[in-house]
Amino acid sequence: MYDRENGKIRYRVHEEYLTHPQLGRYRCFAILCETFSPDHGWQLRQSISDVTDSARAAADLAALMQQGSLEPCHFAEVVEDYINSL
């Protein structure tokens, strides 16, 4: 899991288990976008579920967003581009 903070925004991986009618139960990884507030700590702002079934790929994507200081308004677009590149 990648969760090194970059100022007041961080991106990290969340492991989840989902169920699909044809696939059954499977493990996948979501990407979370969180922001920091001095009054409330880290709070979830956005999340995208079932991005990949690879923990390494999810961690790499979160790290890339973190290192690039990605603004949350571009979060969904970057994840969509990643999925379309597979």
N, CA, C and O atoms as a Tinker XYZ file with bonds, in Angstrom:
   344  protein
     1  N      0.839000   -1.172000    0.000000    73     2
     2  CA     0.000000    0.000000    0.000000    64     1     3
     3  C      0.885000    1.236000    0.000000    63     2     4     5
     4  O      1.854000    1.315000    0.755000    81     3
     5  N      0.554000    2.186000   -0.837000    73     3     6
     6  CA     1.328000    3.414000   -0.946000    64     5     7
     7  C      0.525000    4.539000   -0.327000    63     6     8     9
     8  O     -0.584000    4.827000   -0.775000    81     7
     9  N      1.057000    5.166000    0.675000    73     7    10
    10  CA     0.313000    6.260000    1.295000    64     9    11
    11  C      1.209000    7.384000    1.810000    63    10    12    13
    12  O      0.871000    8.046000    2.791000    81    11
    13  N      2.339000    7.600000    1.158000    73    11    14
    14  CA     3.187000    8.722000    1.561000    64    13    15
    15  C      2.477000   10.025000    1.199000    63    14    16    17
    16  O      2.090000   10.228000    0.048000    81    15
    17  N      2.313000   10.879000    2.156000    73    15    18
    18  CA     1.573000   12.107000    1.932000    64    17    19
    19  C      2.391000   13.101000    1.112000    63    18    20    21
    20  O      3.620000   13.132000    1.187000    81    19
    21  N      1.703000   13.886000    0.352000    73    19    22
    22  CA     2.318000   14.948000   -0.427000    64    21    23
    23  C      1.525000   16.217000   -0.139000    63    22    24    25
    24  O      0.620000   16.575000   -0.893000    81    23
    25  N      1.861000   16.887000    0.942000    73    23    26
    26  CA     1.100000   18.061000    1.328000    64    25    27
    27  C     -0.229000   17.660000    1.931000    63    26    28    29
    28  O     -0.279000   16.878000    2.880000    81    27
    29  N     -1.292000   18.188000    1.386000    73    27    30
    30  CA    -2.615000   17.935000    1.940000    64    29    31
    31  C     -3.432000   16.961000    1.107000    63    30    32    33
    32  O     -4.626000   16.794000    1.356000    81    31
    33  N     -2.818000   16.317000    0.127000    73    31    34
    34  CA    -3.506000   15.339000   -0.718000    64    33    35
    35  C     -2.681000   14.066000   -0.733000    63    34    36    37
    36  O     -1.456000   14.117000   -0.836000    81    35
    37  N     -3.344000   12.930000   -0.633000    73    35    38
    38  CA    -2.620000   11.669000   -0.787000    64    37    39
    39  C     -3.467000   10.686000   -1.575000    63    38    40    41
    40  O     -4.698000   10.724000   -1.555000    81    39
    41  N     -2.764000    9.810000   -2.266000    73    39    42
    42  CA    -3.377000    8.742000   -3.048000    64    41    43
    43  C     -2.872000    7.434000   -2.481000    63    42    44    45
    44  O     -1.679000    7.278000   -2.219000    81    43
    45  N     -3.783000    6.495000   -2.294000    73    43    46
    46  CA    -3.359000    5.209000   -1.767000    64    45    47
    47  C     -4.238000    4.091000   -2.297000    63    46    48    49
    48  O     -5.298000    4.320000   -2.880000    81    47
    49  N     -3.767000    2.889000   -2.077000    73    47    50
    50  CA    -4.427000    1.679000   -2.570000    64    49    51
    51  C     -5.299000    1.098000   -1.470000    63    50    52    53
    52  O     -4.954000    1.146000   -0.289000    81    51
    53  N     -6.419000    0.557000   -1.876000    73    51    54
    54  CA    -7.314000   -0.128000   -0.937000    64    53    55
    55  C     -7.686000   -1.486000   -1.535000    63    54    56    57
    56  O     -8.251000   -1.561000   -2.626000    81    55
    57  N     -7.366000   -2.546000   -0.815000    73    55    58
    58  CA    -7.721000   -3.896000   -1.259000    64    57    59
    59  C     -9.204000   -4.129000   -0.982000    63    58    60    61
    60  O     -9.714000   -3.759000    0.076000    81    59
    61  N     -9.883000   -4.740000   -1.937000    73    59    62
    62  CA   -11.302000   -5.028000   -1.758000    64    61    63
    63  C    -11.658000   -6.367000   -2.389000    63    62    64    65
    64  O    -10.950000   -6.874000   -3.259000    81    63
    65  N    -12.757000   -6.917000   -1.936000    73    63    66
    66  CA   -13.281000   -8.167000   -2.479000    64    65    67
    67  C    -14.671000   -7.885000   -3.022000    63    66    68    69
    68  O    -15.541000   -7.390000   -2.305000    81    67
    69  N    -14.871000   -8.203000   -4.283000    73    67    70
    70  CA   -16.150000   -7.973000   -4.942000    64    69    71
    71  C    -16.716000   -9.294000   -5.441000    63    70    72    73
    72  O    -16.009000  -10.298000   -5.525000    81    71
    73  N    -17.990000   -9.277000   -5.768000    73    71    74
    74  CA   -18.647000  -10.460000   -6.313000    64    73    75
    75  C    -19.295000  -10.090000   -7.634000    63    74    76    77
    76  O    -19.981000   -9.074000   -7.747000    81    75
    77  N    -19.067000  -10.930000   -8.630000    73    75    78
    78  CA   -19.628000  -10.745000   -9.959000    64    77    79
    79  C    -20.401000  -12.005000  -10.315000    63    78    80    81
    80  O    -19.947000  -13.102000   -9.992000    81    79
    81  N    -21.564000  -11.888000  -10.975000    73    79    82
    82  CA   -22.363000  -13.077000  -11.285000    64    81    83
    83  C    -21.606000  -14.149000  -12.069000    63    82    84    85
    84  O    -21.810000  -15.341000  -11.838000    81    83
    85  N    -20.741000  -13.742000  -12.986000    73    83    86
    86  CA   -20.011000  -14.720000  -13.795000    64    85    87
    87  C    -18.644000  -15.068000  -13.218000    63    86    88    89
    88  O    -18.163000  -16.185000  -13.408000    81    87
    89  N    -18.022000  -14.147000  -12.531000    73    87    90
    90  CA   -16.673000  -14.373000  -12.008000    64    89    91
    91  C    -16.668000  -14.915000  -10.588000    63    90    92    93
    92  O    -15.681000  -15.505000  -10.150000    81    91
    93  N    -17.755000  -14.720000   -9.875000    73    91    94
    94  CA   -17.769000  -15.092000   -8.467000    64    93    95
    95  C    -17.055000  -14.030000   -7.645000    63    94    96    97
    96  O    -16.968000  -12.869000   -8.044000    81    95
    97  N    -16.554000  -14.442000   -6.507000    73    95    98
    98  CA   -15.853000  -13.514000   -5.608000    64    97    99
    99  C    -14.403000  -13.368000   -6.068000    63    98   100   101
   100  O    -13.739000  -14.358000   -6.374000    81    99
   101  N    -13.920000  -12.129000   -6.115000    73    99   102
   102  CA   -12.545000  -11.890000   -6.545000    64   101   103
   103  C    -11.939000  -10.713000   -5.790000    63   102   104   105
   104  O    -12.645000   -9.850000   -5.268000    81   103
   105  N    -10.613000  -10.706000   -5.750000    73   103   106
   106  CA    -9.861000   -9.642000   -5.089000    64   105   107
   107  C     -9.420000   -8.625000   -6.130000    63   106   108   109
   108  O     -8.968000   -8.985000   -7.218000    81   107
   109  N     -9.557000   -7.354000   -5.782000    73   107   110
   110  CA    -9.110000   -6.283000   -6.666000    64   109   111
   111  C     -8.665000   -5.102000   -5.804000    63   110   112   113
   112  O     -8.708000   -5.161000   -4.575000    81   111
   113  N     -8.246000   -4.044000   -6.464000    73   111   114
   114  CA    -7.698000   -2.905000   -5.745000    64   113   115
   115  C     -8.324000   -1.604000   -6.235000    63   114   116   117
   116  O     -8.460000   -1.365000   -7.434000    81   115
   117  N     -8.694000   -0.787000   -5.279000    73   115   118
   118  CA    -9.230000    0.542000   -5.544000    64   117   119
   119  C     -8.124000    1.564000   -5.297000    63   118   120   121
   120  O     -7.140000    1.280000   -4.613000    81   119
   121  N     -8.299000    2.741000   -5.856000    73   119   122
   122  CA    -7.409000    3.862000   -5.580000    64   121   123
   123  C     -8.234000    4.912000   -4.835000    63   122   124   125
   124  O     -9.339000    5.259000   -5.251000    81   123
   125  N     -7.686000    5.406000   -3.740000    73   123   126
   126  CA    -8.360000    6.408000   -2.922000    64   125   127
   127  C     -7.643000    7.745000   -3.040000    63   126   128   129
   128  O     -6.416000    7.800000   -3.120000    81   127
   129  N     -8.408000    8.804000   -3.049000    73   127   130
   130  CA    -7.886000   10.169000   -2.993000    64   129   131
   131  C     -8.386000   10.766000   -1.686000    63   130   132   133
   132  O     -9.591000   10.854000   -1.452000    81   131
   133  N     -7.446000   11.176000   -0.835000    73   131   134
   134  CA    -7.802000   11.728000    0.468000    64   133   135
   135  C     -7.176000   13.108000    0.631000    63   134   136   137
   136  O     -6.102000   13.384000    0.097000    81   135
   137  N     -7.855000   13.958000    1.366000    73   135   138
   138  CA    -7.321000   15.281000    1.671000    64   137   139
   139  C     -7.220000   15.442000    3.185000    63   138   140   141
   140  O     -7.966000   14.832000    3.952000    81   139
   141  N     -6.279000   16.279000    3.584000    73   139   142
   142  CA    -6.030000   16.485000    5.011000    64   141   143
   143  C     -6.622000   17.802000    5.480000    63   142   144   145
   144  O     -6.464000   18.843000    4.843000    81   143
   145  N     -7.300000   17.727000    6.602000    73   143   146
   146  CA    -7.835000   18.910000    7.270000    64   145   147
   147  C     -7.316000   18.902000    8.706000    63   146   148   149
   148  O     -7.429000   17.882000    9.385000    81   147
   149  N     -6.754000   20.004000    9.183000    73   147   150
   150  CA    -6.252000   20.025000   10.560000    64   149   151
   151  C     -7.329000   19.676000   11.594000    63   150   152   153
   152  O     -7.026000   19.105000   12.641000    81   151
   153  N     -8.558000   20.014000   11.300000    73   151   154
   154  CA    -9.648000   19.747000   12.243000    64   153   155
   155  C    -10.144000   18.309000   12.206000    63   154   156   157
   156  O    -10.634000   17.797000   13.213000    81   155
   157  N    -10.023000   17.647000   11.049000    73   155   158
   158  CA   -10.629000   16.326000   10.883000    64   157   159
   159  C     -9.661000   15.241000   10.427000    63   158   160   161
   160  O    -10.064000   14.086000   10.290000    81   159
   161  N     -8.410000   15.575000   10.191000    73   159   162
   162  CA    -7.443000   14.581000    9.727000    64   161   163
   163  C     -7.682000   14.223000    8.264000    63   162   164   165
   164  O     -8.229000   15.015000    7.497000    81   163
   165  N     -7.262000   13.018000    7.893000    73   163   166
   166  CA    -7.405000   12.558000    6.512000    64   165   167
   167  C     -8.848000   12.151000    6.252000    63   166   168   169
   168  O     -9.434000   11.386000    7.018000    81   167
   169  N     -9.418000   12.672000    5.161000    73   167   170
   170  CA   -10.790000   12.364000    4.787000    64   169   171
   171  C    -10.840000   11.923000    3.333000    63   170   172   173
   172  O    -10.176000   12.495000    2.468000    81   171
   173  N    -11.636000   10.899000    3.086000    73   171   174
   174  CA   -11.824000   10.395000    1.730000    64   173   175
   175  C    -12.578000   11.424000    0.903000    63   174   176   177
   176  O    -13.637000   11.904000    1.308000    81   175
   177  N    -12.029000   11.756000   -0.252000    73   175   178
   178  CA   -12.685000   12.684000   -1.171000    64   177   179
   179  C    -13.247000   11.954000   -2.380000    63   178   180   181
   180  O    -14.362000   12.230000   -2.823000    81   179
   181  N    -12.461000   11.015000   -2.911000    73   179   182
   182  CA   -12.888000   10.253000   -4.082000    64   181   183
   183  C    -12.290000    8.862000   -3.982000    63   182   184   185
   184  O    -11.248000    8.658000   -3.360000    81   183
   185  N    -12.964000    7.915000   -4.601000    73   183   186
   186  CA   -12.389000    6.576000   -4.723000    64   185   187
   187  C    -12.904000    5.958000   -6.009000    63   186   188   189
   188  O    -14.015000    6.241000   -6.459000    81   187
   189  N    -12.079000    5.115000   -6.584000    73   187   190
   190  CA   -12.483000    4.364000   -7.767000    64   189   191
   191  C    -12.207000    2.905000   -7.482000    63   190   192   193
   192  O    -11.070000    2.503000   -7.236000    81   191
   193  N    -13.262000    2.126000   -7.521000    73   191   194
   194  CA   -13.214000    0.715000   -7.179000    64   193   195
   195  C    -12.789000   -0.128000   -8.379000    63   194   196   197
   196  O    -12.977000    0.267000   -9.529000    81   195
   197  N    -12.212000   -1.296000   -8.090000    73   195   198
   198  CA   -11.921000   -2.317000   -9.106000    64   197   199
   199  C    -11.062000   -1.776000  -10.248000    63   198   200   201
   200  O    -11.361000   -1.998000  -11.421000    81   199
   201  N     -9.997000   -1.068000   -9.892000    73   199   202
   202  CA    -9.105000   -0.499000  -10.903000    64   201   203
   203  C     -8.264000   -1.591000  -11.553000    63   202   204   205
   204  O     -8.062000   -1.584000  -12.767000    81   203
   205  N     -7.775000   -2.528000  -10.746000    73   203   206
   206  CA    -6.918000   -3.600000  -11.244000    64   205   207
   207  C     -6.943000   -4.767000  -10.265000    63   206   208   209
   208  O     -7.347000   -4.619000   -9.111000    81   207
   209  N     -6.506000   -5.927000  -10.744000    73   207   210
   210  CA    -6.373000   -7.074000   -9.834000    64   209   211
   211  C     -4.923000   -7.256000   -9.387000    63   210   212   213
   212  O     -4.598000   -8.235000   -8.716000    81   211
   213  N     -4.061000   -6.325000   -9.753000    73   211   214
   214  CA    -2.643000   -6.385000   -9.410000    64   213   215
   215  C     -2.304000   -5.368000   -8.320000    63   214   216   217
   216  O     -2.454000   -4.162000   -8.516000    81   215
   217  N     -1.849000   -5.865000   -7.176000    73   215   218
   218  CA    -1.453000   -4.973000   -6.087000    64   217   219
   219  C     -0.299000   -4.078000   -6.523000    63   218   220   221
   220  O     -0.275000   -2.893000   -6.191000    81   219
   221  N      0.647000   -4.630000   -7.256000    73   219   222
   222  CA     1.814000   -3.866000   -7.711000    64   221   223
   223  C      1.386000   -2.760000   -8.672000    63   222   224   225
   224  O      1.850000   -1.626000   -8.547000    81   223
   225  N      0.514000   -3.067000   -9.622000    73   223   226
   226  CA     0.056000   -2.052000  -10.577000    64   225   227
   227  C     -0.696000   -0.933000   -9.865000    63   226   228   229
   228  O     -0.523000    0.240000  -10.197000    81   227
   229  N     -1.522000   -1.283000   -8.896000    73   227   230
   230  CA    -2.265000   -0.275000   -8.138000    64   229   231
   231  C     -1.307000    0.607000   -7.342000    63   230   232   233
   232  O     -1.463000    1.828000   -7.317000    81   231
   233  N     -0.325000   -0.002000   -6.698000    73   231   234
   234  CA     0.655000    0.763000   -5.924000    64   233   235
   235  C      1.466000    1.686000   -6.830000    63   234   236   237
   236  O      1.748000    2.828000   -6.466000    81   235
   237  N      1.835000    1.196000   -7.997000    73   235   238
   238  CA     2.588000    2.026000   -8.943000    64   237   239
   239  C      1.763000    3.224000   -9.408000    63   238   240   241
   240  O      2.278000    4.337000   -9.517000    81   239
   241  N      0.473000    2.987000   -9.684000    73   239   242
   242  CA    -0.395000    4.079000  -10.123000    64   241   243
   243  C     -0.565000    5.114000   -9.012000    63   242   244   245
   244  O     -0.475000    6.314000   -9.268000    81   243
   245  N     -0.807000    4.665000   -7.794000    73   243   246
   246  CA    -0.952000    5.591000   -6.665000    64   245   247
   247  C      0.337000    6.387000   -6.453000    63   246   248   249
   248  O      0.292000    7.589000   -6.192000    81   247
   249  N      1.473000    5.721000   -6.565000    73   247   250
   250  CA     2.763000    6.398000   -6.401000    64   249   251
   251  C      2.976000    7.442000   -7.490000    63   250   252   253
   252  O      3.467000    8.537000   -7.217000    81   251
   253  N      2.613000    7.109000   -8.706000    73   251   254
   254  CA     2.758000    8.046000   -9.818000    64   253   255
   255  C      1.903000    9.299000   -9.586000    63   254   256   257
   256  O      2.356000   10.420000   -9.817000    81   255
   257  N      0.680000    9.095000   -9.133000    73   255   258
   258  CA    -0.197000   10.238000   -8.856000    64   257   259
   259  C      0.352000   11.072000   -7.699000    63   258   260   261
   260  O      0.304000   12.301000   -7.732000    81   259
   261  N      0.871000   10.396000   -6.684000    73   259   262
   262  CA     1.419000   11.094000   -5.520000    64   261   263
   263  C      2.664000   11.896000   -5.900000    63   262   264   265
   264  O      2.782000   13.073000   -5.558000    81   263
   265  N      3.573000   11.260000   -6.599000    73   263   266
   266  CA     4.825000   11.922000   -6.974000    64   265   267
   267  C      4.590000   13.068000   -7.947000    63   266   268   269
   268  O      5.332000   14.050000   -7.952000    81   267
   269  N      3.557000   12.936000   -8.768000    73   267   270
   270  CA     3.232000   13.994000   -9.721000    64   269   271
   271  C      2.367000   15.092000   -9.138000    63   270   272   273
   272  O      1.966000   16.015000   -9.847000    81   271
   273  N      2.077000   14.997000   -7.846000    73   271   274
   274  CA     1.224000   15.991000   -7.171000    64   273   275
   275  C     -0.079000   16.220000   -7.933000    63   274   276   277
   276  O     -0.490000   17.358000   -8.160000    81   275
   277  N     -0.711000   15.130000   -8.318000    73   275   278
   278  CA    -1.942000   15.199000   -9.097000    64   277   279
   279  C     -3.035000   15.932000   -8.331000    63   278   280   281
   280  O     -3.288000   15.645000   -7.161000    81   279
   281  N     -3.669000   16.869000   -8.996000    73   279   282
   282  CA    -4.815000   17.560000   -8.403000    64   281   283
   283  C     -6.019000   16.619000   -8.437000    63   282   284   285
   284  O     -6.217000   15.911000   -9.425000    81   283
   285  N     -6.825000   16.601000   -7.376000    73   283   286
   286  CA    -7.974000   15.691000   -7.325000    64   285   287
   287  C     -8.946000   15.836000   -8.496000    63   286   288   289
   288  O     -9.624000   14.871000   -8.848000    81   287
   289  N     -9.027000   17.008000   -9.099000    73   287   290
   290  CA    -9.949000   17.191000  -10.223000    64   289   291
   291  C     -9.554000   16.342000  -11.431000    63   290   292   293
   292  O    -10.377000   16.128000  -12.321000    81   291
   293  N     -8.315000   15.857000  -11.479000    73   291   294
   294  CA    -7.849000   15.022000  -12.587000    64   293   295
   295  C     -7.816000   13.535000  -12.238000    63   294   296   297
   296  O     -7.464000   12.707000  -13.079000    81   295
   297  N     -8.177000   13.199000  -11.015000    73   295   298
   298  CA    -8.076000   11.828000  -10.501000    64   297   299
   299  C     -8.805000   10.820000  -11.388000    63   298   300   301
   300  O     -8.201000    9.846000  -11.836000    81   299
   301  N    -10.085000   11.039000  -11.647000    73   299   302
   302  CA   -10.877000   10.079000  -12.428000    64   301   303
   303  C    -10.331000    9.925000  -13.842000    63   302   304   305
   304  O    -10.296000    8.816000  -14.374000    81   303
   305  N     -9.910000   11.015000  -14.448000    73   303   306
   306  CA    -9.380000   10.974000  -15.808000    64   305   307
   307  C     -8.090000   10.155000  -15.882000    63   306   308   309
   308  O     -7.894000    9.389000  -16.826000    81   307
   309  N     -7.219000   10.314000  -14.897000    73   307   310
   310  CA    -5.957000    9.563000  -14.881000    64   309   311
   311  C     -6.225000    8.072000  -14.699000    63   310   312   313
   312  O     -5.600000    7.245000  -15.362000    81   311
   313  N     -7.145000    7.725000  -13.811000    73   311   314
   314  CA    -7.479000    6.310000  -13.615000    64   313   315
   315  C     -8.115000    5.743000  -14.880000    63   314   316   317
   316  O     -7.802000    4.619000  -15.274000    81   315
   317  N     -8.998000    6.497000  -15.517000    73   315   318
   318  CA    -9.618000    6.043000  -16.767000    64   317   319
   319  C     -8.560000    5.815000  -17.844000    63   318   320   321
   320  O     -8.606000    4.810000  -18.553000    81   319
   321  N     -7.615000    6.731000  -17.971000    73   319   322
   322  CA    -6.533000    6.563000  -18.950000    64   321   323
   323  C     -5.717000    5.312000  -18.644000    63   322   324   325
   324  O     -5.326000    4.586000  -19.559000    81   323
   325  N     -5.459000    5.059000  -17.372000    73   323   326
   326  CA    -4.715000    3.860000  -16.978000    64   325   327
   327  C     -5.479000    2.604000  -17.400000    63   326   328   329
   328  O     -4.901000    1.699000  -18.001000    81   327
   329  N     -6.761000    2.547000  -17.090000    73   327   330
   330  CA    -7.569000    1.369000  -17.430000    64   329   331
   331  C     -7.626000    1.178000  -18.940000    63   330   332   333
   332  O     -7.530000    0.050000  -19.423000    81   331
   333  N     -7.781000    2.264000  -19.691000    73   331   334
   334  CA    -7.842000    2.166000  -21.151000    64   333   335
   335  C     -6.519000    1.738000  -21.768000    63   334   336   337
   336  O     -6.492000    1.248000  -22.897000    81   335
   337  N     -5.426000    1.918000  -21.041000    73   335   338
   338  CA    -4.114000    1.535000  -21.576000    64   337   339
   339  C     -3.826000    0.045000  -21.411000    63   338   340   341
   340  O     -2.854000   -0.463000  -21.969000    81   339
   341  N     -4.655000   -0.651000  -20.657000    73   339   342
   342  CA    -4.420000   -2.086000  -20.416000    64   341   343
   343  C     -4.750000   -2.915000  -21.636000    63   342   344
   344  O     -4.610000   -4.137000  -21.607000    81   343
